[in-house]
Amino acid sequence: MANTPQPGTRERIVHAASLLMQRQGYEGTGIKQVAQEANATLGSVYHFFPGGKQALGVAAVEHADQEFAGLLAKSLSEEADPAQAIAGCARTLARLLRDSEWMDGCPISATALETTGRAPDIEQAVAQAFQHWRDLVADTLREAGFPEDEARDLSHTVISTLEGAELTAQVARSETPLIVAGKHLTRLIDSYKH
């Protein structure tokens, strides 16, 4: 049986920063705490991120983008009908949020809100993450036969709705907002079918 390679120091640092920023925001996450969570030295953090906290923040957002994109892509591929796939994605997000005891909502929203207008590199990474997620949804809709403009517009609505529902579910400590959002997104997407 092959051994699974252990993540390197840089990967551990980025993963720890991403998780901490997801749970407590960019401002609430210190470099020392990241080093401790990653089982790394403070010198290692600065070695890999000589640009300091902002450079680490960009890497953490990029990591979170890839993780969420993987979850989204998996959900979208599990159903042939894109409307049902979106509902399935909402259910998956609800389950994961519940399983994390309501701690692990959107991986970038706290960082996005805290850094807007103050950290342009992080702001750009956040914008790219949201675009990446919209592109995944739009690609799925296009492949299902939706025209370009409808696929693009619906992808904005899907990601915005899931983001808002996830935040509401986290605050309410309830899966209901995500389940309801998934149900209504399904109806919306179905209404556009030709």
N, C-alpha and C positions, 0 to 999 in steps of 0.2 A: 504494500500500500504506500503510495507516494505521500510524502509530507507536504502539507500546505505551507508555502513560504510565509514566514512572519513578516508583517509590514515593517518597513524601514523606519528610521527615526523621523524623517521628514513626513512620511505618511501618517505616523502616529500623531505628530504635532498638528497636522492639518485636520485630521479626523477629530481630535480633541477640541481644537478651536471651533470647528464647525458645530459640534454638539453643544459646546458651552454657549456659543453665540445664539444658537437656536433656542436654548432654554433661558438665557439671561441677557441676551442682547450684546451688541458690540461694546457699549460703554461699560456694562457690568462684567465684562470678561477681561481679566488681566493676563499679561504675558506670563507672570509667575504661575498663575493658576493653570494656564495651558500647559506649561512645562511639567507641572506636577501631574496633571491628568494624563499626559502623554508618556510619563515615566522617562522624561528627558531633562537634560540640564538647560538652564537659562541660556548658557553659551551656545547650545545646539540650536535653540530657537533663533537666536540672532545670526548664527552661521547660515542657516537656511533662509532666513528672512531679514537681510541686512536693512531693508526698508522699514523694519519695525512692525508695529501693530497693524498699520494700514495694509502693508504688503501681506501680512498673515491673514488679515480680514478678506482680502481679495481671494487668496487661495482657499480660504474656508468657504466663501460663497461659491466658488467654482466647484469645490468638492460637493457641496450641498446640491448644486445644480445637477451634477452628474448622478447623484444618488436618487434625487426625486425624478429625474428624467428616466432612469432605469425602471423605477416603480411605475411611472406613467406609461412608458412603452410596453411594459409587461401587461398592465391592465388593458391597454388598448388592443393588444394582440390576442387577448383571451376570448373575445367575442367577435363574430363576423359583423354584427350590427353595431355601428359606432355609437348609437344611442344607448344600447345596452352596455357597451364597453365603458362609457362614461359613468353610468349608474354603478357599474362594478367597481370602477375606480373610487367613486365616492364611498362605497361600502368598505373598500380596503383602507382608505384614509381614516374612516371612522373606527375601524377595528384597531389599526395601528395606534391611533391617538388614545383609545381606551386602554390598550395594552401597555402604553407608556405612562399610565395613570395621569393622562391629560397634560403631560409635560412636553411632548415632542410634536408640536404643530408644524406649520410651514417652516422649512429649514432656513429661510432667509428673511422672513417678514420683519422680525425684531431688528435685525441688522439694517434692513432697508429703511425702516422708519427713522432710526437713530442717525443714519449717516447721510440722508438726503440733504443736498446743498452744502455738506461739510467735508465729505470725503469722495471726491470725484472718481477715483479709481474703483472704490467699492460700489459707488452708484452705477458706474458703467457695468461692473460685473453682475450686479443685480438686474439691470435692464437686459443684459444678455441672457441671464437665466430665464427671466419671464418670457423673452422672445423664443428661447429654445423650447420651452414647454408649449407655447402657443403653436410653434412650428410642428411639434409632434402631433398635436390635436388636428391642426389643419391638414397635415399629410394624410392622417387617417380618414378624415372626411373627404378629401380629394380622391383618395383611392376607392372610397365607397360611391363615387360619382357626383359629389357635390361640386358645383361650379366654384371657381377660384375665389370670387368675392364673398360668397356665402361661407365657404370653408374658413376663410380668413376672419370674417366677422364673428362667426360662431366660436372660433378658437379663442378669441378675446373674451367672449361671454363665458365660455366654459372655465377658463383659468381664473378669471375674476370671481366667478361664482364659487368655485371650489375654494379659492383663497379666503373669501369672506365667510363661507360656511365653516371652514376649518377653524378659523379664529373664533367664531361664535360657538362652535362645539367645544373648543378648548376652554373658553370662559365659562360656559354653562355646564361643563363636565358631562356632556350628553352627546350621544351619536346622532340624535335627531336632526340637527341642522344639516349635517352632511347627507343623511339619508333622504331628507326632503329635497335638498338641492339636487341630488342625483335623479330623483324621480321627476322633478320639473325640467331639468336639463334634457332628460330623455324625451319628454313631451315636446319641448322646444325643437330639438333636433329632428324628431319625427315629423313635425309640422313643416319642415323644409324639404322633406323627401319628395322627389319628383316621380 
